[in-house]
Amino acid sequence: MSTLLPCVVSVEDDDDLYDIIRLTLEPLPIRLYHAATGLEAIDLMRQYETIDLIILDIMLPDINGWNVLKQVIADGVTPKAIIVLTAQTGATHRVIAHLQEVTAYMTKPFRPSDLRDKVINVLKLPLPTHEQKQKW
C-alpha cells in the first residue's frame, strides 16, 4: 500500500523567490506545486481533493491571496494548513490571517531555514537525519 506524499501548493508571483522556496523544500518528502497568480492557484487547487499546505503570498498580480483562499474554500477545497508568506507586515493582515485560521504568518524577507522548519512542523514530517541536514 503506497501513501501519497503531502500536497503543498506555493502561490508566489516572484519567480526568483519561488526558486528559493523550491530549493528550500525540495529535499522534503512532499509534492510541491506552484502557481504564479491567484487565478492559476485557484485552478490548480481545484484539481486536488486534499491540499495539505498552502504557502500563500498576499500581494499577487491579479487577485489578492485572501480572495484566493476564500474562493478555494468556496469551491470545497479546504487546506489542512496555511502559511502566509508575504511582504505585508501590518496588523490588519495579521488580524485577517487570524480570522482565516492561518497556521503561520511569515514576512519577507525570510530565512529559508525558518520556512523549511515551519513546513516540517506543520506537516509533522519526520525530522531530517544528520546526513540530510548536511546537504541543506
C-alpha positions in Angstrom: 0.0 0.0 0.0 1.5 3.3 -1.0 0.8 6.6 0.6 0.9 9.9 -1.2 3.3 12.5 0.0 1.7 15.6 1.4 0.5 18.0 -1.3 1.9 21.6 -0.9 0.9 24.5 -3.1 3.1 27.6 -3.2 1.3 30.7 -4.5 4.2 33.1 -5.3 4.4 35.5 -8.2 8.1 36.3 -7.9 10.0 33.6 -9.9 13.3 34.2 -8.0 11.6 33.9 -4.7 9.7 30.8 -5.8 13.1 29.3 -6.8 14.3 29.9 -3.2 11.1 28.2 -1.8 11.5 25.3 -4.2 15.2 24.7 -3.4 14.4 25.0 0.3 11.6 22.5 0.2 12.9 20.1 -2.5 14.7 17.8 0.0 11.5 17.3 2.0 9.1 14.3 1.4 6.4 16.4 -0.2 4.7 17.1 -3.6 5.3 20.8 -4.3 3.2 22.6 -6.9 3.5 26.2 -7.9 1.0 28.9 -9.1 2.3 32.4 -10.0 -1.1 34.1 -10.0 -4.3 33.9 -7.9 -6.4 32.6 -10.7 -3.8 30.0 -11.6 -3.7 28.9 -7.9 -7.5 28.5 -7.8 -7.4 26.4 -11.0 -4.6 24.3 -9.7 -6.1 23.6 -6.3 -9.5 22.6 -7.8 -7.6 19.6 -9.3 -6.8 18.2 -5.8 -9.2 16.6 -3.3 -6.8 17.4 -0.5 -4.3 20.2 -0.1 -2.1 19.6 2.9 -0.5 23.0 2.9 -0.8 26.3 1.0 2.2 28.7 1.2 0.3 31.8 0.2 1.6 35.2 -0.9 -1.0 38.0 -0.3 0.1 40.5 -3.0 -0.5 38.8 -6.3 -0.8 40.4 -9.7 -4.4 39.6 -10.3 -6.3 39.0 -7.1 -5.0 39.0 -3.5 -4.2 35.9 -1.6 -7.1 36.4 0.8 -9.5 36.2 -2.2 -7.7 33.1 -3.5 -8.2 31.4 -0.1 -11.9 32.5 0.0 -12.6 31.1 -3.5 -10.7 27.8 -2.9 -12.7 27.2 0.3 -16.0 28.1 -1.6 -15.0 25.5 -4.2 -14.9 22.9 -1.5 -11.1 22.5 -1.2 -10.2 23.1 2.5 -6.4 23.2 3.0 -5.3 21.4 6.2 -2.8 24.2 6.9 -1.8 27.7 5.5 1.4 29.5 5.8 1.2 33.1 4.7 4.5 34.3 3.3 4.1 38.0 2.5 5.7 41.4 2.5 2.6 42.7 4.4 3.8 43.5 7.9 0.8 45.5 9.1 -1.6 44.5 11.8 -4.6 44.4 9.5 -3.2 41.4 7.6 -2.3 39.6 10.8 -5.8 40.0 12.0 -7.2 38.7 8.7 -4.8 35.8 9.0 -6.1 35.0 12.5 -9.7 35.2 11.3 -8.9 32.9 8.4 -7.3 30.4 10.8 -3.9 30.7 9.1 -1.4 28.3 10.7 1.6 30.6 10.4 2.4 34.1 9.2 5.9 34.8 7.9 7.1 38.1 6.5 9.5 38.7 3.6 12.4 38.7 3.6 12.6 35.4 5.4 15.2 32.8 6.2 14.8 29.7 4.1 15.6 27.5 7.1 12.7 29.1 9.0 10.3 28.2 6.2 11.7 24.7 6.0 11.3 24.2 9.7 7.7 25.6 9.7 6.8 23.2 6.9 8.3 20.2 8.7 6.5 21.2 11.9 3.1 21.9 10.2 3.1 18.8 8.1 4.6 16.7 11.0 7.3 15.4 8.7 10.0 13.2 10.1 12.9 15.1 11.4 15.8 15.1 8.9 18.8 12.9 9.6 22.2 14.4 10.2 23.2 13.4 6.6 20.2 15.2 5.2 20.9 18.3 7.2 24.4 18.4 5.8 23.0 18.5 2.3 21.0 21.6 3.2 
